[in-house]
Amino acid sequence: SDLGTGAILQATYLGGSGNDGANALAIRPRTGEVYVAGYTNSTDFPNTSGGAQENNRGNQDAFVARLSADLRTLNQSTYLGGSGNDFANALTIHPRTGEVYVAGDTNSTDFPNTSGGAQASYGGGSSDVFVAKLNSDLNRIIQATYLGGSNSETIAGRNFNPARALAIHPTTGEVYVAGNTNSTDFPGTTGRDSTRTDQDAFVARLT
């Protein structure tokens, strides 16, 4: 193996003419394809044509990109977001179906395809968490949902390791999300002491 010699087998840039950042990465087990998620304000992010969301809808959108295992081909990219600011901070791939789950934070009240989700509407505060499910080709958003109370939430923040914030149960397929909240009315809980002013962690379990 060349890894023992410290060789870089392949590297690639990924981005447009604006600011782009990658926060999460996962490899699809069956194909070896590399999925990357992050944020961008580029209106010309590469290879979004044919993606689930071809155009940037806000100042800062999340993105998801799918590359070949050797990093030589960008198979598909997609923007992911509404008219506000959206950041993807965590990414995981369903081990059997290859469906792509992305989580992050958003202040867009029009995040795409949340109708029918566990929380169809924006909860409040300066940001909510979002969780989105895309097909493996990244050309369809199957479902998205907000996740948050009347104050602010973030998916582990950008000061933490986002790779620890999203996981799929290998048997049931249930989705687990972890992050931070200032809300005393976080959904699915009995609430917390409203006199508290510090931030709590949250863990949520979704179908």
C-alpha positions, 0 to 999 in steps of 0.5 A: 500500500502507498499509504505507508509511504505517506503518498497522496493518491489523489486530491481534488478541489471542490467549489465554485467562484464563491466561498465553499466549505466541506463539513462532512464526508461518507463513503458508500460501502457497495460502490466506494463513492465519496459523498461530501456535504457542506456549505456554499455561496457560489452560484456556479457550484460544479455539476449541479445540473440534474441535481435535486436542487440545481440552483442556489436559493439563498445567500448560503446554501448547503451542498451535497456532492458525489464523487467517484472512489478515485476522486477523479469524477464529480458524478453529481452535486446538488444545492440544498436550502431555502432563501436564508442561510443553510449549512450541512454539518453531518452526513451518513449513508443508509448501508442497504439502500444507499440513500443519503441523509444530511443534517445541518442548521438553517434559518430558511422558513422555506426549506425544500420538501418539509411538507409531510415531515416530522416537523413541517414548519420552522420552529423559531429562533435564529436557526433550526436543525434540518434533516434531509433524505436524498436518493443515492443519485442526488437528483431527488429530495425524498423528504426533509424536516425541521427539528427545533423549538421556539429558540435556536438549535444547531447540529453540533455547531461549527465548533464541534465534530459534525461527524458525530451528529447523525447516525442510522440504526443498522437494523431499523433504519431509524435516524438519530441526530444530536446537537445543541438547543436553547429551546425549552420546548424542543419537540418530543420532550417534556420541556426543560426548566425555563429559568435555565439560560445555558445551552443543552445538548439534544438527542432525537430519534426519527423514523 
